[in-house]
Amino acid sequence: MWGYIAIDRWLCDSVAVADLPETSGVPDFECGQIDVDATRLHESKEEYRIKRRLEDLFDDRSYIGILTQKPGFDKQASTGNQWSENERQVEELLQKIEDIDPEDPSSIETDVLKIDFTEKSDGSFGFISRWERIAQIIPDREEKIPRILKSKTNQVREGRPFVVFIDCKLKSIDSIKEVVWILIGSPHGFAFESNIEVSDEVCAARSEWGDYLEEIGAIPARSDSYTAIRPGEEGLFVADELSGIAGVLIRLQTNDVGYVPNIYTSEIDSRRVYDRIDWGLNYVSLALSDL
């Protein structure tokens, strides 16, 4: 649903469904001369199971349950094995919840999860989730976005720019800039102008994409701005196998929608597709309240 709405709202005037029951190996939608395929990335939500069980147990009793996730709990789980391990750990905690006296609850704990209870003066049961310590969040640690894009290359049709829409629910990605780093490259800050090194591939795109490259920090934007994507630090789009992909239209778990163009390709006119949107690092909102 979100893919169709985003495409119709910002990418083209008339969306047609291309992936019909009698077809195979084709993208989901056609937008004039542009093909679009939609997909979704998600994470499991173990916290919800704990919260729901506690709410059932305490009903309208005036307590707050404080769930602490210790460093051993994989907050960024996004693969089958990681989800399975988190679910096992949650099941262990849920079994301990069965022994709680809702009239006089005591703390319960496993190796990676802990729940403390605080009585409050009035109101029904409340729930708070927190980390025991600050954790480093690595955007798309499991490289799901690269795997998705590579899996779409067999749907690219000759001469037709291909856009991938991703409804991304990964908590590790919360800004369009992080998607730019994955797809185009992460800028490096240089102390002096004389030290600046710029990727040859980025330089080759400068004549067509100079304004955009300056905005994302891929090349120096001013005499006092010393950021650039260094040689060897280009993003996923530099790969030849993705040269048929014009860009990624992505909706984050914050409901922000942004677009990242393929600045490296010469196989298709990705600039023409980008100019339909021309957001740069800006984004728009797409939530239920926006419909």
C-alpha positions as CSV (number, residue, x, y, z in Angstrom):
1,M,0.0,0.0,0.0
2,W,2.7,2.5,1.0
3,G,4.7,1.9,-2.1
4,Y,1.7,2.6,-4.4
5,I,0.8,5.7,-2.5
6,A,4.4,7.1,-2.5
7,I,4.9,6.4,-6.2
8,D,1.6,7.9,-7.2
9,R,2.1,11.0,-5.0
10,W,5.7,11.9,-5.9
11,L,7.1,9.8,-8.7
12,C,4.6,9.8,-11.6
13,D,1.2,10.9,-12.6
14,S,-0.3,7.5,-13.5
15,V,0.7,4.2,-11.8
16,A,-0.1,0.9,-13.5
17,V,0.3,-2.5,-11.8
18,A,2.7,-4.6,-13.9
19,D,3.1,-7.7,-11.7
20,L,-0.1,-9.5,-12.6
21,P,-0.9,-13.2,-11.9
22,E,-0.1,-14.2,-15.5
23,T,3.3,-12.4,-15.4
24,S,6.6,-13.3,-13.7
25,G,10.0,-11.6,-13.3
26,V,8.6,-8.1,-13.8
27,P,8.5,-5.1,-11.4
28,D,5.4,-4.3,-9.4
29,F,4.5,-1.1,-11.1
30,E,5.0,1.0,-14.2
31,C,5.2,4.8,-14.0
32,G,5.3,5.9,-17.6
33,Q,8.8,5.0,-18.7
34,I,9.9,4.1,-15.1
35,D,9.7,0.7,-13.5
36,V,9.2,0.5,-9.7
37,D,9.4,-2.5,-7.4
38,A,8.3,-2.3,-3.8
39,T,9.5,-4.3,-0.8
40,R,9.5,-4.1,3.0
41,L,12.1,-4.5,5.7
42,H,11.1,-5.2,9.3
43,E,12.4,-6.2,12.7
44,S,10.8,-8.4,15.3
45,K,9.1,-6.7,18.3
46,E,9.7,-8.8,21.4
47,E,9.1,-5.9,23.7
48,Y,5.4,-5.9,22.7
49,R,4.9,-9.4,23.9
50,I,6.3,-8.6,27.3
51,K,4.3,-5.4,27.6
52,R,1.1,-7.2,26.6
53,R,1.6,-10.0,29.1
54,L,2.3,-7.5,31.9
55,E,-0.8,-5.4,31.1
56,D,-2.9,-8.6,31.2
57,L,-1.5,-9.6,34.5
58,F,-1.7,-6.2,36.3
59,D,-4.9,-5.0,34.7
60,D,-5.8,-1.7,36.4
61,R,-3.3,-2.0,39.3
62,S,-1.2,1.1,39.8
63,Y,2.3,-0.1,39.0
64,I,5.0,0.7,36.4
65,G,7.0,-2.1,34.9
66,I,10.5,-1.0,33.8
67,L,12.1,-3.4,31.3
68,T,15.8,-3.1,31.1
69,Q,17.5,-4.6,28.1
70,K,21.1,-5.6,29.0
71,P,24.0,-5.5,26.5
72,G,23.5,-9.2,25.7
73,F,20.1,-8.5,24.2
74,D,20.3,-7.9,20.5
75,K,18.4,-4.7,20.0
76,Q,19.3,-4.7,16.2
77,A,18.2,-8.3,15.5
78,S,17.0,-8.5,11.9
79,T,17.8,-12.1,10.8
80,G,16.0,-15.4,11.5
81,N,18.7,-16.7,13.8
82,Q,18.9,-13.4,15.8
83,W,15.1,-13.2,16.1
84,S,15.0,-16.9,17.3
85,E,17.6,-16.1,20.0
86,N,15.7,-13.0,21.1
87,E,12.4,-14.9,21.2
88,R,14.1,-17.7,23.3
89,Q,15.2,-15.0,25.8
90,V,11.8,-13.4,25.8
91,E,10.2,-16.8,26.5
92,E,12.5,-17.3,29.4
93,L,11.3,-13.9,30.9
94,L,7.7,-14.6,30.1
95,Q,7.9,-17.8,32.2
96,K,9.2,-15.8,35.1
97,I,6.3,-13.4,34.7
98,E,3.9,-16.2,35.5
99,D,5.3,-16.3,39.1
100,I,4.7,-12.6,39.7
101,D,2.2,-11.6,42.4
102,P,0.4,-8.5,40.8
103,E,-0.5,-7.3,44.3
104,D,3.1,-7.2,45.5
105,P,5.4,-7.7,42.5
106,S,9.1,-8.3,42.9
107,S,11.8,-7.8,40.3
108,I,12.5,-10.6,37.8
109,E,15.6,-11.1,35.8
110,T,17.3,-13.3,33.1
111,D,20.9,-13.0,31.7
112,V,19.8,-10.3,29.3
113,L,16.5,-8.9,30.5
114,K,15.2,-7.5,33.8
115,I,11.9,-6.1,35.0
116,D,11.6,-3.8,38.0
117,F,8.3,-2.6,39.4
118,T,7.5,0.8,40.9
119,E,4.2,1.6,42.6
120,K,2.4,4.8,41.5
121,S,-0.3,6.7,43.3
122,D,-3.1,6.2,40.7
123,G,-3.9,5.1,37.2
124,S,-3.6,1.8,35.4
125,F,-0.4,-0.2,34.8
126,G,2.3,1.5,32.8
127,F,5.3,0.2,30.9
128,I,8.8,1.7,30.3
129,S,11.6,0.1,28.2
130,R,15.2,1.2,28.5
131,W,18.8,0.1,27.7
132,E,21.2,-0.6,30.6
133,R,23.9,1.3,28.7
134,I,24.3,3.3,25.5
135,A,24.8,0.9,22.5
136,Q,26.4,1.8,19.2
137,I,23.7,1.5,16.5
138,I,25.1,0.6,13.1
139,P,22.8,1.5,10.2
140,D,21.7,-1.7,8.4
141,R,24.2,-3.9,10.2
142,E,23.0,-7.0,8.4
143,E,23.2,-5.3,5.0
144,K,19.6,-6.0,4.1
145,I,19.4,-3.0,1.7
146,P,22.3,-4.3,-0.4
147,R,20.7,-7.8,-0.5
148,I,17.4,-6.4,-1.6
149,L,18.8,-4.3,-4.4
150,K,20.9,-7.1,-5.7
151,S,17.9,-9.4,-5.7
152,K,16.0,-6.9,-7.9
153,T,18.5,-6.7,-10.8
154,N,16.8,-9.5,-12.7
155,Q,13.7,-7.4,-13.0
156,V,15.5,-4.5,-14.7
157,R,14.2,-4.0,-18.3
158,E,16.5,-2.7,-20.9
159,G,16.3,1.1,-21.3
160,R,13.8,1.6,-18.5
161,P,15.0,3.3,-15.3
162,F,14.3,1.1,-12.3
163,V,13.4,2.5,-8.9
164,V,13.1,0.4,-5.7
165,F,10.7,1.5,-3.0
166,I,11.5,0.2,0.5
167,D,9.2,0.5,3.4
168,C,12.0,0.3,6.0
169,K,11.1,-0.6,9.6
170,L,14.7,-1.1,10.7
171,K,15.3,0.9,13.9
172,S,19.0,1.2,13.1
173,I,18.1,3.5,10.2
174,D,16.5,6.7,11.2
175,S,17.6,9.3,8.7
176,I,17.9,9.7,4.9
177,K,21.5,10.7,5.3
178,E,22.3,7.2,6.6
179,V,20.7,5.7,3.5
180,V,22.9,8.0,1.4
181,W,26.0,6.7,3.2
182,I,25.0,3.1,2.4
183,L,24.2,3.7,-1.3
184,I,26.5,6.5,-2.4
185,G,29.2,6.6,0.3
186,S,30.1,8.1,3.6
187,P,31.9,11.5,3.4
188,H,35.2,11.9,5.2
189,G,36.2,15.2,6.9
190,F,39.7,16.5,6.0
191,A,41.6,18.9,8.3
192,F,43.2,20.8,5.4
193,E,42.2,21.5,1.8
194,S,45.5,20.2,0.6
195,N,44.7,16.8,2.1
196,I,41.3,16.3,0.3
197,E,41.0,13.1,-1.7
198,V,38.0,12.5,-3.8
199,S,36.9,9.2,-5.4
200,D,37.4,9.0,-9.1
201,E,33.9,7.6,-9.5
202,V,32.5,10.6,-7.6
203,C,34.6,13.0,-9.7
204,A,33.2,11.4,-12.9
205,A,29.7,12.2,-11.7
206,R,30.5,15.8,-10.8
207,S,29.5,17.4,-14.1
208,E,25.9,16.1,-13.8
209,W,25.5,15.8,-10.1
210,G,27.6,18.6,-8.7
211,D,24.8,20.3,-6.8
212,Y,23.6,17.1,-5.2
213,L,27.2,15.9,-4.4
214,E,27.9,19.1,-2.6
215,E,24.7,18.8,-0.5
216,I,25.5,15.3,0.7
217,G,29.2,16.1,1.4
218,A,30.6,13.9,-1.4
219,I,32.7,16.8,-2.7
220,P,33.7,20.1,-1.1
221,A,30.9,22.6,-1.3
222,R,32.8,25.7,-0.2
223,S,36.3,26.9,0.2
224,D,36.1,26.1,3.9
225,S,34.3,22.8,3.5
226,Y,36.7,19.8,3.5
227,T,34.5,16.8,3.1
228,A,34.5,14.2,0.4
229,I,34.0,10.5,-0.4
230,R,37.5,9.0,-0.5
231,P,38.7,6.5,-3.1
232,G,37.5,3.0,-2.1
233,E,34.7,4.4,0.1
234,E,32.0,4.6,-2.5
235,G,28.6,3.1,-1.6
236,L,26.7,0.2,-3.1
237,F,25.5,2.1,-6.2
238,V,29.1,2.1,-7.6
239,A,28.7,-1.6,-8.5
240,D,28.1,-2.3,-12.2
241,E,25.4,-4.9,-11.4
242,L,23.2,-2.1,-10.0
243,S,23.7,0.3,-13.0
244,G,20.1,-0.3,-14.1
245,I,18.7,1.0,-10.8
246,A,18.0,4.7,-11.0
247,G,17.5,5.2,-7.2
248,V,15.8,4.2,-4.0
249,L,12.6,5.7,-2.7
250,I,12.5,4.8,1.0
251,R,10.0,5.2,3.9
252,L,11.7,5.0,7.3
253,Q,10.2,3.8,10.6
254,T,9.8,7.5,11.4
255,N,7.4,7.9,8.5
256,D,9.9,10.1,6.7
257,V,10.2,9.4,2.9
258,G,13.3,10.3,1.0
259,Y,15.0,9.5,-2.3
260,V,18.6,8.5,-3.0
261,P,19.6,8.6,-6.7
262,N,22.2,6.4,-8.4
263,I,24.8,9.0,-9.2
264,Y,27.3,6.4,-10.6
265,T,25.3,4.9,-13.4
266,S,25.7,5.9,-17.1
267,E,23.5,3.1,-18.3
268,I,20.2,5.0,-17.7
269,D,19.2,8.6,-17.2
270,S,18.9,8.5,-13.4
271,R,19.1,12.3,-13.2
272,R,15.8,12.7,-15.1
273,V,14.1,10.4,-12.5
274,Y,15.7,12.4,-9.7
275,D,14.6,15.7,-11.1
276,R,11.0,14.6,-10.7
277,I,11.5,14.7,-6.9
278,D,14.6,16.8,-6.3
279,W,14.6,16.5,-2.5
280,G,18.3,16.3,-1.8
281,L,18.6,15.3,1.8
282,N,15.1,16.7,2.6
283,Y,12.2,14.4,3.1
284,V,8.4,14.3,3.3
285,S,6.0,12.6,5.7
286,L,3.9,9.6,4.8
287,A,1.9,8.4,7.8
288,L,-1.7,7.3,8.3
289,S,-2.5,10.9,9.3
290,D,-1.2,12.1,5.9
291,L,-3.7,10.1,3.9
